[in-house]
Structures are given as structure tokens and as C-alpha cells.
Amino acid sequence: MLLVKNTGKTRYNSGRRSLKAGNGLLEMKDTDKQVQEYVASIPFDQRLYRQDIEGSIAHARMLAKQGIIAESEAEAIIKGLQSIRKEIERGKFQFKTELEDIHMNIETGLFEKIGDVAGKLHTARSRNDQIALDLRLFVKEEILKTIDKIKALQTSLVELAEANKAVIMPGYTHLQQAQPV
């Protein structure tokens, strides 16, 4: 069992992930560095930053449209998220292993930029909702890229076939030359 101290509260965690109670931010400062590196997913999921930020921007807009947060709060959240995205794209954003994942890194950056208003972003949205959206968006983008690559391969194969349609090529079955059917 892993013992994690967080802002005066101690929390036990028997799993690989440990989230801090209270303000919702993960803190593993008292945890061994090797344990932090083992449970941290940031080396893998920092590639999800665009999807995480876009999902959060859409969520902030929905919260404002539904009257759950003020329009000014949504604008502050959106500007903060856009600023973080620019920092990440310029290589200026510092991902921290002790914050475990992409969500906590971005959320912490947002708190640093806009203060307590950042905490309203998680209204009506769980971490599971957030990662499910991030992964769906990521997979959708990757599928579209893969489809484009398959189309390019198909085009190349057709061009190669057209250029070589007079070339005789033996057919094979069971690793032996045979008559193609």
C-alpha cells in the first residue's frame, strides 16, 4: 500500500494512481521518485495535450452556455488553456512527473495562470469523462491519418501495377511456383 501525504491529509492508495483530496491536485512530494515515475503517465499521455485542451475549452463553453459558470469565467478559462497550449507547442511548458498525467499538468498550469476559477472547469465532468474524450479524439485523428496513408499506398500500388502490367510474374502457393487462380 502506498502512503501519500497531501496538504496535511494522509491518503492511502492500493492502486497505481493516487489523486489528492481537497483541491483536486495530485501531490506526491513525499513519495519515492521511482514510485512517482512508475505511476506517472505523463511520458505517454503528453501527446494528448491538444485533445485535452480542446475538450476543456468545449466544456467551459458548455458550462457558460448553461449558466453554470459566468461568461467571464469561461473566457478566463479558455484564454488560460489557449496560453498553455501555446507554451506546450513552443516547448516552454514544464511537464512534471509528480503531477502524474496530462490532466493534472494542464490543470495545475491553469490554476497558476488564472487562480481559483480554474477549479470550476471540473464542474459536471469527471476525470473518466475527460480521458474518455481525449482518447476518442486522439484515436479519431489517428484513424483519419491512417486512412490518408492507406489511400496513398493504394495510389502507389495502382501506379506500380499500371507501370508493370506487361511484366510476367509467377504465382506462388505453399512457397512453390504455381498457377494463379
SVG drawing of the C-alpha trace seen along z (x, -y; Angstrom):
<svg xmlns="http://www.w3.org/2000/svg" viewBox="-28 -38 41 64">
<polyline fill="none" stroke="black" stroke-width="0.4" points="0.0,0.0 1.3,-3.4 1.2,-6.2 0.7,-9.7 0.8,-12.9 -1.1,-15.8 -1.6,-19.2 -2.0,-18.0 -4.1,-15.0 -2.8,-11.5 -4.3,-9.2 -3.7,-5.5 -3.8,-4.2 -3.6,-0.5 -3.6,-1.1 -1.2,-2.7 -2.9,-6.0 -3.3,-8.4 -5.2,-11.7 -5.1,-14.2 -8.3,-15.0 -9.1,-18.7 -8.4,-21.0 -8.2,-18.1 -4.5,-18.4 -2.1,-15.5 0.8,-15.8 3.4,-13.1 6.3,-15.1 6.8,-12.7 6.7,-9.7 9.8,-8.0 11.0,-9.3 10.9,-5.8 7.3,-5.3 6.4,-8.7 8.0,-7.7 6.2,-4.3 2.7,-5.7 3.1,-8.8 1.6,-8.5 2.8,-11.9 5.6,-10.5 3.0,-8.7 -0.1,-10.9 1.5,-14.3 0.7,-13.7 -2.9,-14.1 -2.5,-17.8 -4.4,-19.1 -7.3,-16.9 -7.3,-17.6 -7.3,-21.3 -9.9,-21.3 -12.2,-19.1 -11.7,-21.5 -12.4,-24.6 -15.7,-22.9 -16.6,-22.0 -16.0,-25.6 -18.2,-26.9 -21.0,-24.5 -20.8,-25.5 -21.2,-29.1 -24.0,-28.4 -25.9,-26.5 -25.4,-29.3 -23.3,-27.1 -20.4,-29.5 -20.2,-33.1 -19.2,-34.0 -16.2,-35.9 -15.1,-32.8 -15.4,-30.7 -13.4,-33.4 -10.7,-33.3 -10.5,-29.5 -10.4,-29.4 -7.7,-32.1 -5.7,-30.3 -6.0,-27.0 -5.0,-28.6 -2.0,-30.1 -1.0,-26.7 -1.4,-25.1 1.0,-27.8 3.5,-27.1 3.4,-23.4 3.8,-23.9 6.7,-26.2 8.4,-23.7 8.1,-26.2 5.6,-24.2 7.2,-22.2 5.6,-18.8 6.0,-17.5 6.2,-13.8 4.9,-14.4 1.6,-15.6 1.2,-12.2 -0.8,-12.8 -1.7,-15.3 -4.9,-16.4 -3.1,-17.3 -0.3,-19.1 -2.7,-21.3 -5.0,-21.8 -2.1,-22.9 -0.9,-25.3 -4.4,-26.7 -4.5,-27.3 -1.2,-29.1 -2.4,-31.3 -6.0,-32.2 -6.3,-31.2 -9.3,-29.5 -11.6,-30.0 -9.7,-27.0 -11.4,-24.8 -14.8,-25.4 -13.7,-23.6 -14.3,-20.2 -18.0,-21.0 -20.2,-18.3 -17.2,-16.4 -15.2,-13.5 -11.6,-12.5 -13.0,-9.4 -15.1,-11.7 -12.0,-13.7 -9.8,-10.8 -12.5,-9.1 -13.0,-12.2 -9.2,-12.7 -8.7,-9.2 -11.7,-9.3 -10.5,-12.5 -6.9,-11.2 -8.0,-7.9 -10.3,-9.7 -7.4,-11.9 -5.0,-8.9 -7.6,-6.9 -8.0,-9.8 -4.2,-10.0 -4.1,-6.2 -6.8,-6.4 -4.8,-9.0 -1.7,-6.8 -3.7,-3.8 -5.1,-5.9 -1.6,-7.0 -0.4,-3.4 -3.4,-2.3 -2.5,-5.0 1.2,-3.9 0.2,-0.3 -2.1,-1.1 0.6,-3.3 3.1,-0.5 0.7,2.1 0.0,-0.2 3.7,-0.7 4.3,3.1 1.3,4.7 3.3,6.3 5.8,7.9 5.3,11.6 5.3,12.7 5.0,16.2 2.2,17.1 3.0,19.0 1.3,21.3 2.8,23.1 6.1,21.4 6.2,23.0 5.5,21.7 2.0,22.5 -0.7,21.3 -2.6,18.3 -6.3,18.8"/>
</svg>
